[in-house]
Each structure stands twice: as C-alpha cells, then as structure tokens.
Amino acid sequence: MLYSIITFPNTHSAMACEHALRGNNINITVIPTPTSVTKSCGIAIRFKSEDINEIIEIVNREKFIFQSIYKKEESGYVKLY
C-alpha cells in the first residue's frame, strides 16, 4: 500500500486535524513522526496516498497549521508540500 504522512509543528495541531479528518470519514492512523523526516512534533498522521487531494482540501478549508506532507517510497520519504 502506498501511503503518505502529514507532519505538524505541535501536538495540538495534529490532534485537531486528526479529529477533522476522522469526522470526514478519512481512514487515517496517528503514528510517531519518523525522525528521518523531522524532529518537531512527535506525532504525524498516516493516510493512503490516494486520499491526498481530499486531505489537502480539508486542511486548507479548516485552516490547519501543518508542517509538511511526505510520500513514502522505497528509498524513504519524499516531501510533497
């Protein structure tokens, strides 16, 4: 399965976004932020890469502050946003 993650500057932002995504029936998993990506907030949200457009729409509509979005590839994480 191809997946992506969204990282946040703080736990409050991550939890608020988690609540909104679940409320929109997006299948997500809260995971520890991979240290290869960032050392800021300790949690990230993992989601199917195919859901990225819907997630970006929700994040922008709700004005959530996020740090970056990465796609997981064989060689590691590639920054998308």
C-alpha positions in Angstrom: 0.0 0.0 0.0 1.3 3.5 -0.9 0.9 5.9 1.9 1.8 9.5 2.9 2.2 11.3 6.1 1.4 14.8 7.3 3.5 16.4 10.0 2.7 19.2 12.3 4.6 21.9 14.3 2.8 20.9 17.6 0.6 18.2 19.1 -2.5 20.5 19.3 -2.5 21.0 15.5 -2.0 17.3 14.9 -4.9 16.3 17.2 -7.3 19.0 15.7 -6.5 17.7 12.2 -7.0 14.1 13.3 -10.4 15.0 14.6 -11.5 16.8 11.4 -10.2 14.0 9.1 -11.9 11.3 11.1 -15.1 13.4 11.1 -14.9 13.4 7.3 -14.5 9.6 7.2 -10.9 9.6 6.1 -9.1 6.5 7.0 -6.0 7.7 9.0 -3.6 6.4 11.6 -1.8 8.5 14.1 1.9 7.5 14.2 5.1 8.6 15.8 6.8 11.1 13.4 9.7 9.4 11.7 12.9 11.0 12.9 14.2 10.8 9.3 11.5 13.4 8.4 11.6 15.9 11.3 12.2 16.2 15.0 9.5 18.7 15.8 6.1 17.4 16.9 6.2 13.8 18.0 3.1 12.6 16.1 2.1 12.5 12.4 -0.9 11.3 10.5 -0.5 8.5 8.1 -3.0 8.1 5.2 -3.5 6.4 1.8 -1.7 8.4 -0.9 -4.8 8.3 -3.0 -6.6 10.4 -0.3 -4.1 13.3 -0.6 -6.3 15.7 -2.6 -9.2 15.3 -0.1 -6.9 15.8 2.8 -5.4 18.9 1.4 -8.9 20.3 0.8 -9.9 19.6 4.4 -6.7 21.0 5.8 -7.0 24.2 3.7 -10.7 24.6 4.4 -10.2 24.2 8.2 -7.0 26.3 8.1 -5.0 23.7 10.0 -1.3 24.5 10.5 0.8 21.7 9.3 4.5 21.4 8.7 4.8 19.1 5.6 3.3 16.3 3.6 5.6 13.4 2.6 5.0 10.4 0.4 6.6 7.1 1.5 8.7 5.5 -1.2 11.2 2.6 -1.2 14.1 5.0 -0.7 12.4 6.9 2.1 10.1 9.9 2.4 9.8 12.4 -0.4 8.5 15.8 0.5 5.4 16.9 -1.5 4.3 20.0 0.3 
